[in-house]
Amino acid sequence: MKALVLHNIHDLRLETVEVPKPNSKEVIISIKATGVCGSDIPRIYKTGTYSYPLIPGHEFSGIVTKIGLNVDTKWLGQRVGIFPLIPCKVCAPCKKKQYEMCRSYSYLGSRKNGGFAEYVSVPEDNLLQLPDNVTFEEAAMMEPMAVAVHAMRRIAPSVSDTVVICGLGTIGLLLLMFLREAGVQNILTIGNKDFQKQAVLKMGLSEDSYCNARVQDADKWLEEHTEGADVFFECVGKNETLVQAVNHTAPGGKVMLVGNPNSDMHMEKQIYWKVLRNQLTVMGTWNSSFTQEPDDDWHYVLDRLSKRRIAPAELISHRFPLEELERGLHIMRDKTEDYGKVMGYIN
């Protein structure tokens, strides 16, 4: 099969490799769509991963073409989405079915071969069957959608809350999409790309609800548009936006930290005082819940997708065949073009 194989930092090669073989509890997926996550860029070009060689990619969907000896035969031929985190099932969080917080997990695309390939082996427990009206591209976006939903459900804004989303990458835009679907009306957004602004407007927000942080003073803009957010989603992961979140959250409000940190985070004394004196709730979120039960984040997403209440494919800006997917990675790495979600497909 064809695969993009990472041999070391900055050493990604399109190669022909053997199709994986499933163990007794795994299936083989013929991949049909594979999304590029922002975290893939530093993993490939800067920080590296846990072992080499490795096939990256953790946002993908496809068809089950082969099953292991102990896998339910119902899966053969099924269209599926895939939860990429492989929990140990024995640590304390796993015993509570909090698999996203597993202490000893594996992960497709970073600790085990992932979706930048024609085929991949996946544990049966990580499969989610797709309705016929959910496309492979939509299913490949279920992982970032579930991450956004996890953050939203944990902080639980009310429909009357004033909500700020700072950072409009894929997660921030999907968060906006799900907040709108949940009925939250008063949402302010801070981004830095024309694509982001157009997406915000397409989701029904007014132009006055979008701040372009490249040319506007976001602090001043927030002061002009709100007396403080009831809920502030920090989706950037920078010290200055963390400070901004604390400064612009109303007394008794909530800050949800979503963005992966770009560097060390520091909190000055005056910011710490604001957390105390304004009695803020500051919460972190990580990954998403997948328990195979109807109330987990992935089934929440699938329900909205199947009822056509959300339209994530509108956020796809670039599509590449697997053989050309590295072009999309370069666009994200070098920021040579405005982009939303970069999607790969397998012919």
N, C-alpha and C positions, 0 to 999 in steps of 0.2 A: 504494500500500500504506500501511498504518498503521505508524507508527514513533514511538518516543520519541527526540526529537532534542535534543541538547545544543547550545545556541547560545552559552553562556558559563557561567561559574561560577554555579550556582544558577538557571539558566535552561533548564529541561528542559521541552519541549513535546510533547504528543501531536499529531502532524501527519499529513497525507496527502502522501506523497512518491512519486516515481517508483520503480518496481521496478528494481533494478540490472540492468545488462547484463553478461554475462560476457566477459572477454577470451578469447583463444584457449586459455589454459591454466586457465581458471576454470570453476566450475559455479555455478548458482543453487540455493540451498537454501530450500525452504519450511520455515520454522522451526516446530517443534511444541512445544518446551520450552526455556526460557531461565532459567538461574539467576542470582541476584544475588550477586556476590562482595563481601566486605568492602571490597576496594579500590575498588569502584565508588562507594562513598559519598563518600570524600574527593575522588575525581576529579570527581564531579558537583557537590558542594556546597562544596568547600573549595579544592582545589589547581588544579582545571581539567585540561585535557588539551592535546595538542600542536597541534591546529587545530580550527576550528569552521566550519560546523556538523559535528557528529559523532553517530553513533548508537552509544551505549555497549553493553556486554554482550559477554563473551567465553566464557561457559559456555552452550553451546546445542547442540541436535541437531535433525535434521529429515530431509526427503526431497529428493533431487536431482530438480529439475523441468526443468532446462535445462542444457546443456553447451556449452562453447566448442568452436571448430573443431578443436583439437588434443587434446581430452580423450577418453580411452577411453570408448566407448559403453556399456561395462559399468556405468558409474555411473548412467546414466539410470534414475530410479525407485527407486534404492537408499536404504534407511534408513541414515543415517550419523551418527557423532560427528565432532567437528571439533577439531583441534589449533589453537589460536588464534594461535600465534607463527609468523610468516612469515619464515624465515631468508633471508639474502642468498645463501647457498650458496658464497661465494667467500672469506670471511675465514678466519683460521687455525682457530678452533674448528669452523666449518662443514666445513672440509676433513677434520676428524676425526669428522664426523657428530655433533659436540657442539652441536646446533642451539640448545639452550636457552641457550647462552652466546654466541650470534651477536653480533658487534660492530656490526652495522648492520641490525637486524631491523625489520620492521613487525609490527603486532599488531592483530588484530581486536578492536574495541571500545575501543581507546585511540589508535591511530594510523591506523586504517582503520575504516569502518563495521562495527558488530558486530550482536549478536543481539537487541537490544530492538526488533524489527521483525518483519514478516511474512515478509520475504525478505532474503537476504544473499548476496553473491558471495564465494566461497571458492576458493583454489587447489586444484587436483586433488590436489596432493601432501599436503594437510592433511586429507584425508578418511580415515575409518576405517569400514569396513563393519560394520554391526551384525547379530548373529544375531537371529532372530525373537523369542527369549525375553528380550531386553534391551529395556526400555521406553525411551521418549524421555526421561522424567524421569531415569532412571538414566544414560542416555547424556549428558544435560546436566550430570551431576555427575562425568563422567569427568575433566574438567580438574582440579578440586580433589582428586579421588582420586589422579590421577597425580602431583600435587605431593606429596601425603602419602607415596605409595609411593617417590618419588624420594628423599625425606629418609630414609625407612626403609632403603632398599637401600644408600644411600651410607654410612650409619653402621653397618649390618649387625649389629644386636644378636643375641646367641645366645638360644636359648629359655630358658636358665637365668639370664639377666641380670636384675638389678633395674632396671626402666625407669621413669623419671618423665616424664610429659607435663604441662608447665605451660602452660595456655592451651587451652581446649576450645571454640574456635570450630569452624567446619566442618572446617578442616584438622586440628586437634587430635583431633576426634572420629573423623574418617576414619582418621587415623593409628592411633588406638586400635583401630578395627575391623580394620585390616590387620595390626597386631601380634598381635591375638587370632587372626586367621585363620592367621598364620604359626606359631602355637604358643607365643608368649611368654606366660608365666603371671603373673609377678610384676610387675604394673604399678600404679603409683601415679599419681593424677591430681589436678590442681589447676584448679578452675574457679570460676565466680561466678554461675551461673544455675541455677534449678531444672530447666530443660529439660536442661541438661548433666548434672546428677546423674541424672536419670531415664534418659538415654541410656546413661550409664556402667553403671548397674545393669542395663539391658536387655541390654547386651553381656556380662553375666556377672560383672562385678566386684562385690565386696562393698561395702557402704556404708562400711566402714572404709578402702576404697581411694580414697575421694573426699574432698578437702578443699575446703570452701567458703571461698575467700579473702576473701569479703565479711565473714564473721563469725568466721573462724578465723585464727590466726597461722600462716601457711604455713611459715615457718622452723621454728617450734616443732613443728609437725605433722610435718614431714619428719624432724626430729631424733628424734621418737618412733617413726617408722615405718621408718626405715632408717639404717644406718651410712654410707650414701653410695650414690648411684646408679651403676650400671655405665654406663648411658646416660641422659642427661638431654636431653629435647627441649624447647627454649625456643620456644614458639609464640605469644608475646605481642609481643615487640619493644620492651620497655621496659628502661631501665637497671637498675631494681631486680630484675627477673626474670633478667636476664643475671647480675647479682651472685649471685642466689639459685642459679642453675644452677652457677656455679663453686664456691660454698660447699658445695653438697650433692652434688657428684659425687665418688665414691670415688677414692683414689689410683690412677692408671693408667686412669681412666675416660674417657668421651667426652661431649662437649657438642655437640649439633647445634642450630645457630641457624636457626630456621625463620621466626619472626615478622618481618614487615616493620617497620622501626623507626618508632616514633611521633615521635621527636625525635632529636637528637644522642645518641650513645652514648659514655660515658666509663668508663674503667677505672682505679680507684684503684690505688696502688702495692701495697697488701696483697692485692688481688685478682689483680693480675699475678703477684705472688709465688706465690700458690696455684696458678696455672696452671703455673708453672715447677717448684715443689717437689713438686707432686702429679703432675707429668708428664702433664697432661691433654691430650687431643686435642680441640681446638676447631675445629669444621668448619661451614662455611656451605653452604646449599643454595638452589637457585634453579630454579623452574619444573619441567620434567620432560623426560624423553627421549622423542622421537618420531622414529624413523628408518625406519618402515615395516617393521622387522624383528621377528621373534617375541620377542626378548629385551628390547625397549624397555619403558618404564614403562606406556605405554598398552595394549600387548598383555598385560602382566602384569595390569592392571586388568580388561581385557575377558575374559581367561581366568577370573578369579574371578567376574565377573558372570555369564558364560554358564553356569558350573557352579553358580550360585546359592550360592556360598560366602560372599558378603557381601550386605548389604541396605541400601544407602545411602539408599533412599527413606524409611527410618524416621527419618532426620534432617530431613526436610522438615516444617517447622512451619506454613508459610503458602503458599497457592496463590492467584494472582491472574491474571485474564485480562490481556492486554497493556494494555488500556485502563485498567486499575486498578493496574498494577504500581507506579506511583509511591507508592501507599499503603504497599507493602512497603518501598520505599526510605526512606520517612519513619519507619517502625517501627524500621528499623536505625539511621537517623541519630539519632533522638530517644530511642531505647530506651524507648518507651512501653509495649511488651509484651515478654514473654520470647519469644525466637525461636531457631530453629535455622537451617536453610536456607530462604530465601525463593525460591519458584519461580514463574515466569510461564509461561503456556501460551497457545497460539494456537488459537482455535476453528476 
